Amino acid sequence: MSKVFIAGSITIKNLTDDFLNRVNKVVDKNFTILVGDASGVDLSVQEHLRNLCAENVFVYCSGSQPRNNVNSWPVRAVSAASKEGTRAFFSAKDKAMAAEADFGLMVWDKKSTGTLTNVIEMVRDRKKVAVYLNKDRQFIDIKTPDELDILVSYMSDGARDLAEKKIQLSSKLASVRSVQLGLAL
C-alpha cells in the first residue's frame, strides 16, 4: 500500500479545488495518508479528509500530543530532541513523514522553507513529489535535482535569500545532487 505525505505552507488556509481534487484521488486509491498536526495546510487537509470520511490517515506530531487531529485518527508521535516549540522540534515529524512516505503531495507559497525542506528531503531519497504552486494554480512534479532547481526558480530573490539564511538552501541543493550522483554510480 502506497503512503502519501500531504503537507504545505502554514500560511495557506484555503485549499483550491485543483489541490483538493488531487487529495480526492489519493483517497479514492485508498493510499495511506500521512499528515501533520499544524494549522494551515495540515488542518485544512485534515478537515477535507474528515468530510470525505477518509479512514486510512495517520496524524504525525512532534512530542506526545497532536495540536490538531479533527477526526481522532491514529497518531504517530515522533520524539524530538530539540526544545519544544522550536523549528527543529516541529521538523522532526516532517522528517519522519518524508522518510516513511512513498510519494509527496505539497501545496507551496513559493517561500515556505518548511515545505521546501520536505520536498528536498523526499527528492534526496528519490521520491516523487507533486508540488502545487498555490498562487500560480499549477502542479510541478519533482523527483530530480534539476527539477528541484526549477522549483526553486519560482522563488523571489528575497525568498531565496531568506531560505539561504534559514535552511542553507544552496548547501541542501548541493547535498541532494551529491547524494543522487553517488547513487547513480
Summary of the structure (lengths in Angstrom):
residues: 185
radius of gyration: 15.6
end to end distance: 29.7
largest distance: 46.6
contacts: 612
relative contact order: 0.15
helix: 45%
strand: 20%
